[in-house]
Amino acid sequence: MTAALVSLSTSDSRGRGYLLFPPAGGTLRAFDQLADMADADVRGVEYPGHGEQLAESPVSALEELAARSAAAIPTAWFSRSVTIGFGMGAFVALETAQRLGVSPRALIVVDACAPQRRSPGKNAKAGASAMGRVFGRTGLTPVAGYRTSPASWEYALDLLLGDLHLLNAYRGPARTRLSCPIAAIRGADDPASASGDDATGGWRVWTSGPFVGRVVPGGYLAVLDSGREAAFWARIHRLEAAFVDAEPEVA
């Protein structure tokens, strides 16, 4: 039962590196177009029971998922990468860094409530029909291309419900801060973030380094919508520049 570190681009691995963690119900297929536009070394973690790791048995806890992810990632490469976690992937990314014992070059979390402000069990009773309505309302496609047939849609829903079970049982990470910069991005129209800065300012306590919070147009994971790839990477590069500006000068 393993997670897999998958190369998503053909760029020189000696250049900039980015590590992507999918959201609940997601697979690395959702990042194909994003990686193509990166002009960088982009890799992603495929969770057990998802996508290319479909033959692997799913994990029973999010902490276990992080342990499996840490086992698949070279520590030296991780420390040079900008790690980006989408939704549930933000928690997996943080837990993975804690288990590796090193911080990435930066951690960027997208549309994820800060761990200490979560409401465990919020979706514990949600069924497939309810999740289908959520997808229809937000426009989120949890697995790229899986709206094309009933069987594929059922597969996508099964992945999402399984991951929501992990989230509902997740107790949160250890109170260990990272030393790298953290940026938190949330969509202005994301219903889960409508109450304030839970996905931005709340992440500040998880780093001893610089922190940047951003509210962007759109709903939940709208940054992954097709056609927004160039804008996504432009935003990431601006955040990286903001981190440099925020670092204290060394005498």
C-alpha positions as CSV (number, residue, x, y, z in Angstrom):
1,M,0.0,0.0,0.0
2,T,2.0,3.0,-1.2
3,A,1.6,6.5,-2.6
4,A,3.5,7.3,-5.8
5,L,5.6,10.3,-6.7
6,V,4.8,10.9,-10.4
7,S,6.6,13.3,-12.7
8,L,4.0,15.5,-14.4
9,S,6.4,17.5,-16.7
10,T,9.4,17.0,-18.9
11,S,11.3,20.0,-17.7
12,D,14.9,19.7,-16.4
13,S,14.7,18.4,-12.8
14,R,17.6,20.7,-11.9
15,G,15.4,23.8,-12.3
16,R,12.5,25.0,-10.1
17,G,10.5,22.2,-8.5
18,Y,6.9,22.0,-7.6
19,L,5.1,19.2,-5.7
20,L,1.3,18.9,-6.0
21,F,-1.0,17.2,-3.6
22,P,-4.6,16.6,-5.0
23,P,-7.8,17.5,-3.2
24,A,-10.3,15.0,-1.8
25,G,-11.5,12.8,-4.6
26,G,-8.8,14.0,-7.0
27,T,-6.1,12.2,-9.0
28,L,-3.1,13.6,-10.8
29,R,-4.9,13.6,-14.1
30,A,-6.5,16.8,-12.9
31,F,-3.1,18.5,-13.1
32,D,-2.1,17.5,-16.6
33,Q,-2.8,20.9,-18.3
34,L,-1.4,22.7,-15.2
35,A,1.9,20.9,-15.4
36,D,2.2,21.4,-19.2
37,M,2.1,25.2,-18.6
38,A,4.6,25.3,-15.7
39,D,8.0,25.4,-17.5
40,A,9.4,23.7,-14.4
41,D,9.9,20.3,-12.8
42,V,6.4,19.4,-11.6
43,R,5.7,16.2,-9.7
44,G,2.6,15.0,-7.8
45,V,1.6,12.5,-5.2
46,E,-0.9,9.9,-6.4
47,Y,-2.8,8.5,-3.4
48,P,-3.3,4.8,-2.9
49,G,-6.6,3.7,-4.6
50,H,-6.6,6.7,-6.8
51,G,-5.7,7.1,-10.5
52,E,-2.5,5.3,-11.4
53,Q,-2.5,3.8,-7.9
54,L,-6.0,2.3,-8.3
55,A,-4.8,-1.2,-7.7
56,E,-3.5,-0.2,-4.3
57,S,-5.8,-0.5,-1.3
58,P,-6.9,2.9,0.0
59,V,-5.5,4.1,3.4
60,S,-7.6,4.1,6.5
61,A,-6.4,7.4,7.9
62,L,-5.1,10.7,6.6
63,E,-2.0,10.4,8.8
64,E,-1.3,7.1,7.1
65,L,-1.6,8.7,3.7
66,A,1.0,11.3,4.8
67,A,3.3,8.6,6.0
68,R,3.0,6.7,2.6
69,S,3.6,10.0,0.8
70,A,6.7,10.8,2.9
71,A,8.1,7.3,2.1
72,A,7.8,8.1,-1.7
73,I,9.4,11.5,-1.7
74,P,13.2,12.1,-1.7
75,T,14.0,14.4,1.2
76,A,16.6,16.4,-0.7
77,W,14.3,17.1,-3.6
78,F,11.4,18.0,-1.3
79,S,13.5,20.6,0.6
80,R,14.1,22.4,-2.8
81,S,10.5,22.2,-4.0
82,V,7.5,24.5,-3.6
83,T,4.8,22.2,-2.3
84,I,1.2,23.0,-3.2
85,G,-1.7,21.3,-1.5
86,F,-5.3,21.6,-2.8
87,G,-8.1,21.1,-0.3
88,M,-7.4,17.9,1.6
89,G,-4.0,17.9,-0.1
90,A,-3.0,20.9,2.1
91,F,-3.3,18.7,5.2
92,V,-1.5,15.8,3.6
93,A,1.3,18.2,2.5
94,L,1.7,19.6,6.1
95,E,1.7,16.1,7.6
96,T,4.1,14.8,5.0
97,A,6.6,17.6,5.8
98,Q,6.4,16.9,9.5
99,R,7.2,13.2,8.8
100,L,10.1,14.0,6.5
101,G,11.5,16.3,9.2
102,V,12.4,19.0,6.7
103,S,10.4,22.0,5.3
104,P,9.9,22.5,1.5
105,R,11.1,25.7,-0.1
106,A,7.6,27.0,0.5
107,L,4.2,25.6,1.2
108,I,1.1,26.9,-0.6
109,V,-2.3,25.8,0.5
110,V,-5.4,26.3,-1.7
111,D,-8.9,26.4,-0.5
112,A,-8.2,24.6,2.8
113,C,-9.4,25.7,6.2
114,A,-6.6,26.1,8.7
115,P,-6.2,22.8,10.7
116,Q,-7.2,24.4,14.0
117,R,-10.4,25.9,12.5
118,R,-11.7,22.7,11.0
119,S,-15.1,21.2,11.9
120,P,-14.4,17.4,11.9
121,G,-17.4,15.3,11.0
122,K,-19.0,18.2,9.0
123,N,-19.7,15.9,6.0
124,A,-19.9,12.6,7.9
125,K,-23.5,11.8,6.8
126,A,-23.1,13.1,3.2
127,G,-24.1,10.6,0.6
128,A,-23.3,10.3,-3.1
129,S,-26.4,12.2,-4.1
130,A,-25.5,15.1,-1.8
131,M,-22.0,15.2,-3.1
132,G,-23.3,15.2,-6.7
133,R,-25.3,18.3,-5.9
134,V,-22.2,19.9,-4.4
135,F,-20.3,19.2,-7.6
136,G,-23.1,20.7,-9.7
137,R,-23.2,23.8,-7.6
138,T,-19.5,24.6,-7.4
139,G,-18.5,23.4,-10.8
140,L,-15.8,21.2,-9.3
141,T,-14.7,18.2,-11.3
142,P,-12.9,16.1,-8.7
143,V,-11.3,13.8,-11.3
144,A,-10.5,15.4,-14.7
145,G,-12.7,14.0,-17.5
146,Y,-15.0,12.0,-15.3
147,R,-18.3,13.7,-16.1
148,T,-18.4,11.8,-19.4
149,S,-20.2,8.6,-18.3
150,P,-22.3,7.4,-15.4
151,A,-19.7,4.7,-14.5
152,S,-16.9,7.3,-14.4
153,W,-18.9,9.7,-12.4
154,E,-19.7,7.0,-9.9
155,Y,-16.0,6.2,-9.6
156,A,-15.2,9.9,-9.0
157,L,-17.9,10.1,-6.3
158,D,-16.6,6.9,-4.6
159,L,-13.1,8.5,-4.5
160,L,-14.5,11.7,-2.9
161,L,-16.6,9.9,-0.3
162,G,-13.7,7.8,0.7
163,D,-11.5,10.8,1.1
164,L,-14.2,12.7,3.0
165,H,-14.2,9.8,5.5
166,L,-10.5,10.4,6.0
167,L,-11.1,14.1,6.6
168,N,-14.0,13.4,9.0
169,A,-11.8,11.2,11.1
170,Y,-8.7,13.4,10.9
171,R,-7.7,14.9,14.3
172,G,-5.3,17.5,12.9
173,P,-1.5,17.7,12.7
174,A,1.0,17.8,15.5
175,R,1.7,21.3,16.8
176,T,5.0,21.5,14.9
177,R,5.6,24.6,12.8
178,L,7.5,24.6,9.5
179,S,10.4,26.9,8.9
180,C,9.5,27.7,5.3
181,P,7.2,30.4,4.1
182,I,3.5,29.6,3.8
183,A,0.9,31.1,1.5
184,A,-2.8,30.4,1.8
185,I,-5.2,31.1,-1.1
186,R,-8.9,30.9,-1.0
187,G,-11.7,31.6,-3.6
188,A,-13.8,34.6,-2.7
189,D,-17.0,32.6,-3.6
190,D,-16.0,29.4,-1.8
191,P,-19.0,28.7,0.5
192,A,-16.7,27.0,3.1
193,S,-14.6,30.2,3.4
194,A,-17.5,32.7,3.4
195,S,-17.1,33.4,7.1
196,G,-13.7,35.1,6.9
197,D,-10.0,34.3,6.9
198,D,-10.1,30.7,8.0
199,A,-8.2,29.6,4.9
200,T,-5.8,32.5,5.0
201,G,-4.8,34.1,8.3
202,G,-5.4,30.8,10.2
203,W,-2.5,29.2,8.5
204,R,-0.1,31.8,9.9
205,V,0.6,29.8,13.1
206,W,2.0,26.9,11.1
207,T,5.2,28.6,10.1
208,S,8.0,30.4,11.9
209,G,8.8,32.0,8.5
210,P,7.0,34.5,6.3
211,F,3.2,34.2,5.7
212,V,1.1,35.5,2.9
213,G,-2.7,35.2,2.5
214,R,-4.6,35.8,-0.7
215,V,-8.3,35.9,-1.7
216,V,-8.8,35.2,-5.4
217,P,-11.8,35.4,-7.7
218,G,-14.0,32.3,-8.0
219,G,-15.3,29.4,-6.0
220,Y,-13.8,26.2,-4.5
221,L,-10.7,25.2,-6.5
222,A,-11.6,27.6,-9.3
223,V,-7.8,28.1,-9.8
224,L,-7.8,24.7,-11.4
225,D,-10.4,25.5,-14.0
226,S,-9.4,24.9,-17.6
227,G,-7.9,27.9,-19.2
228,R,-6.5,29.4,-16.0
229,E,-3.2,27.6,-16.0
230,A,-1.1,30.5,-17.0
231,A,-2.8,32.8,-14.4
232,F,-2.2,30.1,-11.8
233,W,1.5,30.0,-12.3
234,A,1.8,33.8,-12.6
235,R,0.1,33.9,-9.1
236,I,2.5,31.3,-7.7
237,H,5.5,33.3,-9.0
238,R,4.1,36.5,-7.4
239,L,3.8,34.6,-4.1
240,E,7.4,33.4,-4.4
241,A,8.5,37.0,-5.0
242,A,6.4,38.1,-2.0
243,F,8.2,35.5,0.2
244,V,11.6,36.9,-0.8
245,D,10.4,40.5,0.0
246,A,9.1,39.3,3.4
247,E,12.4,37.7,4.5
248,P,14.5,39.7,6.9
249,E,17.8,41.1,5.7
250,V,20.9,39.3,7.0
251,A,23.5,41.7,8.3
